[in-house]
Amino acid sequence: MARKHRPLKLKPKCKLVEGHEEWSVLGMYHRENGLPAIVYPDGTEFYLEHNKYHRENGPAVIMYSSVDSRFVDREYYLLGVKQKKFV
């Protein structure tokens, strides 16, 4: 009889790198529940799961200017594939 494998229950760990936060699991950028995996002081956020840009309820990349923190752009991704617009 084959044994069932249990999923790993690892929690992402946060690391401060040159003033910004990075969340990772097993060396891959990863954070779930609609939270960003990388956050910069200017407000720029990157949402990644298993090292792939991914966000189901909004843009996976939100960019702000590092000079004056003005909104610059947003990009939508699902499972690492760029979407033309939010679906």
FIMAR-155328 format. One record per atom (N, C-alpha, C): x, y, z; residue in three letters. Coordinates in steps of 0.02 Angstrom, whole numbers, padded with zeros to 5 digits, always signed. Each point is the difference from the previous one (the first is absolute). Layout:
XYZALA;...
# end
This chain:
+00042-00058+00000MET;-00042+00058+00000MET;+00045+00062+00000MET;-00015+00047-00045ALA;+00040+00061-00006ALA;-00016+00048+00057ALA;+00052+00033+00024ARG;-00009+00049+00053ARG;-00021+00067-00029ARG;-00045+00033+00033LYS;-00020+00067-00022LYS;+00051+00051+00025LYS;+00017+00046-00043HIS;+00047+00053+00019HIS;-00040+00058+00029HIS;+00025+00026+00054ARG;-00031+00059+00029ARG;+00033+00062-00030ARG;-00040+00051-00014PRO;+00030+00062-00026PRO;+00043+00033+00053PRO;+00053+00032-00023LEU;+00043+00036+00046LEU;-00037+00060+00027LEU;+00003+00010+00064LYS;-00032+00059+00030LYS;+00054+00047+00023LYS;+00030+00033-00048LEU;+00053+00047+00015LEU;-00027+00071-00003LEU;+00019+00041+00047LYS;-00022+00069+00000LYS;+00054+00042-00032LYS;-00021+00049-00041PRO;+00050+00045-00029PRO;+00039+00038+00053PRO;+00064+00010-00013LYS;+00042+00038+00046LYS;+00015+00067-00032LYS;+00000+00052+00041CYS;+00013+00067-00023CYS;+00073+00017+00012CYS;+00029+00033-00050LYS;+00070+00021+00005LYS;+00004+00072-00025LYS;+00033+00043+00038LEU;+00012+00068-00022LEU;+00062+00002-00043LEU;-00007+00025-00061VAL;+00057+00004-00046VAL;+00004+00072-00025VAL;+00053+00035+00020GLU;+00012+00069-00022GLU;-00063+00043+00006GLU;-00035-00005+00055GLY;-00057+00044+00012GLY;-00067-00025-00024GLY;-00003-00059-00031HIS;-00065-00026-00021HIS;-00011-00070+00028HIS;-00063-00021+00002GLU;-00017-00066+00027GLU;-00007-00051-00056GLU;+00026-00060+00013GLU;-00007-00056-00047GLU;-00026-00060+00040GLU;-00053-00031-00023TRP;-00028-00059+00031TRP;+00015-00060-00045TRP;+00026-00054+00030SER;+00018-00058-00041SER;-00010-00066+00039SER;-00006-00053-00040VAL;-00003-00069+00026VAL;+00046-00041-00044VAL;+00045-00036+00031LEU;+00048-00043-00035LEU;+00037+00037-00056LEU;+00018+00063+00013GLY;+00038+00039-00048GLY;-00041+00030-00057GLY;-00066-00008+00001MET;-00043+00029-00052MET;-00042+00055+00031MET;-00009+00056-00038TYR;-00045+00052+00023TYR;-00069-00031+00004TYR;-00033+00009+00058HIS;-00065-00032+00009HIS;-00036+00031+00058HIS;-00063+00018-00013ARG;-00045+00022+00052ARG;-00071-00009-00024ARG;-00044-00025+00042GLU;-00069-00015-00020GLU;-00049+00049+00032GLU;-00064-00014-00011ASN;-00055+00038+00030ASN;-00001+00073-00021ASN;+00020+00014-00062GLY;-00004+00067-00026GLY;+00050+00049+00030GLY;+00056-00026+00026LEU;+00051+00043+00029LEU;+00061+00002-00045LEU;+00034+00058-00004PRO;+00058+00006-00044PRO;+00061-00037+00027PRO;+00040-00029-00046ALA;+00061-00036+00019ALA;+00059+00047+00004ALA;-00003+00056-00036ILE;+00054+00050+00002ILE;-00032+00068+00007ILE;+00024+00039+00049VAL;-00027+00067+00013VAL;+00058+00049+00007VAL;-00002+00053-00040TYR;+00051+00053+00003TYR;-00026+00059+00039TYR;+00045+00040+00029PRO;-00021+00057+00041PRO;-00043+00051-00038PRO;+00009+00005-00067ASP;-00039+00049-00038ASP;-00071-00024-00014ASP;-00018-00061+00021GLY;-00067-00026-00009GLY;-00005-00052-00056GLY;+00053-00010-00038THR;+00000-00050-00054THR;-00008-00069+00031THR;-00046-00040-00030GLU;-00014-00067+00026GLU;+00000-00051-00056GLU;+00027-00059+00015PHE;+00000-00056-00046PHE;-00033-00060+00034PHE;-00051-00026-00031TYR;-00037-00058+00028TYR;+00024-00062-00037TYR;+00031-00046+00036LEU;+00026-00062-00030LEU;-00021-00060+00042LEU;-00013-00055-00035GLU;-00010-00065+00032GLU;+00045-00049-00036GLU;+00041-00036+00036HIS;+00047-00048-00028HIS;+00044+00031-00054HIS;+00024+00061+00013ASN;+00045+00037-00044ASN;-00032+00024-00065ASN;-00067-00002-00004LYS;-00035+00023-00060LYS;-00047+00057+00019LYS;+00000+00052-00042TYR;-00048+00054+00013TYR;-00070-00028-00003TYR;-00040+00015+00052HIS;-00067-00028+00003HIS;-00042+00040+00050HIS;-00058+00021-00025ARG;-00049+00031+00045ARG;-00068-00004-00033ARG;-00048-00028+00035GLU;-00066-00012-00028GLU;-00047+00060+00009GLU;+00013+00043+00048ASN;-00047+00054+00015ASN;+00028+00070-00012ASN;+00046+00006-00047GLY;+00029+00065-00015GLY;+00067-00008-00035GLY;+00035+00056-00010PRO;+00065-00004-00035PRO;+00053-00036+00042PRO;+00042-00038-00033ALA;+00055-00036+00034ALA;+00061+00044+00007ALA;+00004+00053-00040VAL;+00055+00048+00004VAL;-00030+00069+00005VAL;+00017+00036+00053ILE;-00023+00069+00009ILE;+00063+00041+00011ILE;+00013+00046-00047MET;+00062+00038+00002MET;-00012+00074+00015MET;+00044+00027+00043TYR;-00001+00070+00017TYR;+00069+00029-00014TYR;+00003+00064-00012SER;+00064+00035-00011SER;+00040+00000+00064SER;+00064-00017-00005SER;+00043+00001+00059SER;+00020+00071+00019SER;-00011+00047-00046VAL;+00019+00070+00013VAL;-00054+00035+00042VAL;-00063-00005-00022ASP;-00053+00038+00035ASP;-00060-00044+00019ASP;+00006-00065-00005SER;-00052-00048+00019SER;-00066+00009-00037SER;+00003+00027-00061ARG;-00061+00004-00041ARG;-00012-00067-00033ARG;-00064-00016-00010PHE;-00019-00062-00035PHE;+00028+00002-00071PHE;+00030-00056-00022VAL;+00030-00004-00067VAL;-00038-00048-00044VAL;-00009-00062+00022ASP;-00030-00051-00043ASP;-00024-00060+00042ASP;-00040-00042-00032ARG;-00022-00063+00030ARG;-00002-00053-00055ARG;+00014-00062+00018GLU;-00001-00055-00048GLU;-00037-00059+00032GLU;-00040-00035-00041TYR;-00040-00055+00025TYR;+00031-00067-00023TYR;+00004-00047+00046TYR;+00027-00067-00015TYR;-00042-00053+00035TYR;-00006-00057-00033LEU;-00028-00059+00031LEU;+00048-00058-00013LEU;+00024-00031+00052LEU;+00047-00056-00004LEU;+00060+00016-00045LEU;+00025+00061+00005GLY;+00059+00019-00038GLY;-00012+00023-00071GLY;-00063-00001-00022VAL;-00017+00021-00069VAL;-00031+00069+00002VAL;+00030+00047-00036LYS;-00025+00068-00001LYS;-00068+00004-00034LYS;-00046+00037+00031GLN;-00067+00008-00027GLN;-00006+00071-00028GLN;-00040+00007-00053LYS;-00009+00067-00029LYS;-00040+00045+00047LYS;-00048-00029+00034LYS;-00039+00038+00048LYS;-00025-00048+00054LYS;-00025+00029+00052PHE;-00025-00040+00055PHE;-00061-00039-00022PHE;+00001-00065+00013VAL;-00056-00044-00021VAL;-00049-00009+00057VAL;
# end
